[in-house]
Amino acid sequence: MHDIVDLETRGVPAMFIASDVFVQAAQSQANALGFSTVQRVFVPHPIQDRTDDEMRALADSAYDSIVAAITKN
C-alpha cells in the first residue's frame, strides 16, 4: 500500500489487487495512510492453491476491473 500511495503522489497511476478477505484490512491501511480513495480490485480467496489455468481464468475475469481502476481519474 505504501508503494501505491507513493506512486500516486508522484502522478503515476497505481492500484493494487488483493484477495477479497483483505477488503477491510486494505481500507483500514488506506485510511491510516490518508489515501482512502486508492484504487483496488479484489479477487476471490484463496490464491495460493490455484492451478495455472485457474489463475489465468481469475486474471481474465478481473481484467476489466483492473483496467478501469488504473485509468480512473
Residue frames as a rotation matrix with the C-alpha (Angstrom) as fourth column:
MET 1
0.569 0.822 0.000 0.00
0.822 -0.569 0.000 0.00
0.000 0.000 -1.000 0.00
HIS 2
0.335 -0.519 -0.787 2.85
0.214 -0.771 0.600 2.41
-0.918 -0.369 -0.147 0.76
ASP 3
-0.705 -0.632 0.321 4.21
0.411 0.004 0.912 1.92
-0.577 0.775 0.257 -2.77
ILE 4
-0.136 0.753 0.644 0.80
0.970 -0.031 0.241 2.61
0.201 0.657 -0.726 -4.30
VAL 5
0.756 0.400 -0.518 0.41
0.553 -0.814 0.178 5.83
-0.350 -0.421 -0.837 -2.32
ASP 6
-0.073 -0.882 -0.465 3.96
0.168 -0.470 0.866 6.89
-0.983 -0.015 0.182 -3.25
LEU 7
-0.704 -0.168 0.690 3.35
0.676 0.141 0.723 6.30
-0.219 0.976 0.014 -6.95
GLU 8
0.252 0.908 0.334 0.04
0.944 -0.307 0.123 8.14
0.214 0.284 -0.935 -6.90
THR 9
0.677 -0.021 -0.736 1.52
0.364 -0.859 0.360 11.16
-0.639 -0.512 -0.574 -5.12
ARG 10
-0.448 -0.873 -0.192 4.18
0.113 -0.269 0.957 11.28
-0.887 0.407 0.219 -7.87
GLY 11
-0.007 0.561 -0.828 1.45
-0.811 -0.487 -0.323 11.35
-0.585 0.669 0.459 -10.50
VAL 12
-0.823 -0.272 -0.499 1.90
-0.512 0.737 0.442 7.73
0.247 0.619 -0.746 -11.60
PRO 13
0.243 0.970 -0.019 -1.43
-0.881 0.229 0.414 5.90
0.406 -0.084 0.910 -11.85
ALA 14
-0.829 -0.527 -0.187 -1.41
-0.373 0.770 -0.518 2.97
0.417 -0.359 -0.835 -9.45
MET 15
0.366 0.895 0.254 -3.74
-0.867 0.229 0.443 0.43
0.339 -0.382 0.860 -7.93
PHE 16
-0.714 -0.614 0.337 -3.50
-0.692 0.691 -0.208 -2.89
-0.105 -0.382 -0.918 -6.15
ILE 17
0.170 0.678 -0.715 -5.01
-0.558 0.664 0.497 -6.33
0.812 0.315 0.491 -6.42
ALA 18
-0.766 -0.374 0.523 -5.69
-0.640 0.373 -0.671 -8.44
0.056 -0.849 -0.525 -3.35
SER 19
-0.737 0.521 -0.430 -7.77
0.456 0.854 0.252 -11.36
0.499 -0.010 -0.867 -2.16
ASP 20
-0.052 0.855 0.516 -11.27
-0.062 -0.519 0.853 -10.47
0.997 0.012 0.080 -1.06
VAL 21
0.467 0.188 -0.864 -10.58
0.791 0.348 0.504 -11.47
0.395 -0.919 0.014 2.54
PHE 22
-0.451 -0.766 -0.457 -8.43
0.878 -0.473 -0.073 -8.33
-0.161 -0.434 0.886 2.79
VAL 23
0.059 0.555 0.830 -11.13
0.626 -0.668 0.402 -5.76
0.778 0.496 -0.386 1.95
GLN 24
0.925 0.366 -0.098 -11.41
0.292 -0.522 0.802 -4.40
0.242 -0.770 -0.590 5.48
ALA 25
0.361 -0.873 -0.327 -7.66
0.676 0.003 0.737 -4.51
-0.643 -0.487 0.591 6.14
ALA 26
-0.385 -0.494 0.780 -6.96
0.910 -0.344 0.232 -2.70
0.154 0.799 0.582 2.87
GLN 27
0.385 0.599 0.702 -9.44
0.425 -0.790 0.442 0.06
0.820 0.128 -0.558 3.68
SER 28
0.912 -0.091 -0.400 -8.02
0.368 -0.249 0.896 0.45
-0.182 -0.964 -0.194 7.18
GLN 29
-0.041 -0.999 0.024 -4.48
0.831 -0.021 0.556 0.73
-0.555 0.043 0.831 5.79
ALA 30
-0.264 0.008 0.965 -5.59
0.793 -0.568 0.222 3.21
0.550 0.823 0.144 3.11
ASN 31
0.760 0.602 0.245 -7.34
0.319 -0.674 0.666 5.32
0.566 -0.428 -0.705 5.74
ALA 32
0.692 -0.555 -0.461 -4.29
0.523 -0.054 0.850 5.22
-0.497 -0.830 0.253 8.01
LEU 33
-0.371 -0.875 0.311 -2.12
0.846 -0.180 0.502 6.47
-0.383 0.449 0.807 5.14
GLY 34
-0.211 0.379 -0.901 -4.58
-0.041 -0.924 -0.379 9.25
-0.977 -0.043 0.211 4.36
PHE 35
-0.757 -0.084 -0.648 -5.36
-0.643 -0.083 0.761 7.80
-0.118 0.993 0.009 0.96
SER 36
-0.377 0.682 0.626 -8.79
-0.194 0.603 -0.774 6.25
-0.906 -0.413 -0.095 1.35
THR 37
0.594 0.664 -0.454 -9.54
-0.544 -0.084 -0.835 6.56
-0.593 0.743 0.312 -2.36
VAL 38
-0.531 -0.843 -0.085 -6.70
-0.669 0.356 0.652 4.29
-0.519 0.403 -0.753 -3.52
GLN 39
0.278 0.619 -0.735 -7.90
-0.935 0.350 -0.059 2.19
0.221 0.703 0.676 -6.44
ARG 40
-0.635 -0.434 0.639 -8.17
-0.617 0.783 -0.081 -1.52
-0.466 -0.445 -0.765 -5.77
VAL 41
0.141 0.638 -0.757 -9.52
-0.796 0.528 0.297 -4.74
0.589 0.560 0.582 -7.19
PHE 42
-0.296 -0.164 0.941 -10.32
-0.797 0.586 -0.149 -7.73
-0.527 -0.794 -0.304 -5.03
VAL 43
-0.204 0.151 -0.967 -10.35
-0.696 0.673 0.252 -11.27
0.689 0.724 -0.032 -6.35
PRO 44
0.797 0.603 -0.038 -11.71
-0.419 0.597 0.684 -14.44
0.436 -0.529 0.728 -4.73
HIS 45
-0.207 -0.796 0.569 -9.63
-0.978 0.163 -0.127 -16.01
0.009 -0.583 -0.812 -1.99
PRO 46
0.421 -0.898 -0.128 -7.56
0.029 -0.128 0.991 -18.20
-0.907 -0.421 -0.027 -1.80
ILE 47
0.659 -0.321 -0.680 -4.91
-0.750 -0.341 -0.566 -17.66
-0.051 0.883 -0.466 -4.43
GLN 48
-0.161 -0.962 0.221 -2.07
-0.930 0.223 0.291 -19.96
-0.330 -0.159 -0.931 -3.40
ASP 49
-0.378 0.019 0.926 -3.75
-0.090 0.994 -0.057 -23.28
-0.921 -0.105 -0.374 -4.17
ARG 50
0.652 0.688 -0.317 -4.99
-0.347 -0.100 -0.932 -22.39
-0.674 0.718 0.174 -7.64
THR 51
0.194 -0.531 0.825 -3.72
0.763 0.610 0.212 -24.10
-0.616 0.589 0.524 -10.76
ASP 52
-0.812 -0.539 -0.224 -2.19
0.247 -0.666 0.704 -22.10
-0.528 0.516 0.674 -13.60
ASP 53
-0.656 0.638 0.404 -5.42
0.526 0.001 0.851 -22.43
0.542 0.770 -0.336 -15.57
GLU 54
0.314 0.779 -0.543 -7.46
0.943 -0.189 0.274 -21.21
0.110 -0.598 -0.794 -12.60
MET 55
-0.149 -0.458 -0.877 -5.13
0.537 -0.782 0.317 -18.23
-0.830 -0.423 0.362 -12.18
ARG 56
-0.960 -0.165 0.224 -5.48
0.274 -0.410 0.870 -17.35
-0.052 0.897 0.439 -15.86
ALA 57
-0.202 0.967 0.154 -9.26
0.739 0.047 0.673 -17.51
0.643 0.249 -0.724 -15.56
LEU 58
0.320 0.259 -0.911 -9.13
0.879 -0.440 0.184 -15.37
-0.353 -0.860 -0.369 -12.42
ALA 59
-0.594 -0.622 -0.510 -6.93
0.338 -0.768 0.543 -12.80
-0.730 0.151 0.667 -14.16
ASP 60
-0.834 0.338 0.436 -9.21
0.416 -0.133 0.899 -12.79
0.362 0.932 -0.029 -17.19
SER 61
0.132 0.973 -0.192 -12.26
0.883 -0.027 0.469 -12.21
0.451 -0.231 -0.862 -15.01
ALA 62
0.339 -0.066 -0.939 -10.57
0.711 -0.636 0.301 -9.32
-0.616 -0.769 -0.169 -13.18
TYR 63
-0.478 -0.707 0.522 -9.04
0.870 -0.300 0.390 -7.69
-0.119 0.641 0.758 -16.26
ASP 64
-0.005 0.541 0.841 -11.78
0.586 -0.680 0.441 -5.15
0.810 0.495 -0.314 -16.99
SER 65
0.900 0.336 -0.276 -11.90
0.404 -0.414 0.816 -4.07
0.160 -0.846 -0.508 -13.34
ILE 66
0.160 -0.933 -0.322 -8.12
0.777 -0.082 0.624 -3.68
-0.609 -0.350 0.712 -13.26
VAL 67
-0.529 -0.317 0.787 -8.08
0.796 -0.506 0.331 -1.54
0.294 0.802 0.520 -16.41
ALA 68
0.417 0.769 0.484 -10.93
0.454 -0.638 0.622 0.58
0.787 -0.040 -0.615 -15.05
ALA 69
0.817 -0.121 -0.564 -9.13
0.533 -0.214 0.818 1.07
-0.220 -0.969 -0.111 -11.73
ILE 70
-0.142 -0.984 -0.106 -5.82
0.803 -0.177 0.569 2.08
-0.579 -0.004 0.815 -13.30
THR 71
-0.659 -0.090 0.747 -7.42
0.650 -0.568 0.505 4.50
0.378 0.818 0.433 -15.75
LYS 72
0.461 0.871 -0.171 -9.89
0.824 -0.349 0.446 6.11
0.328 -0.346 -0.879 -13.33
ASN 73
-0.251 -0.511 0.822 -9.23
0.165 -0.860 -0.484 9.77
0.954 0.014 0.300 -12.57
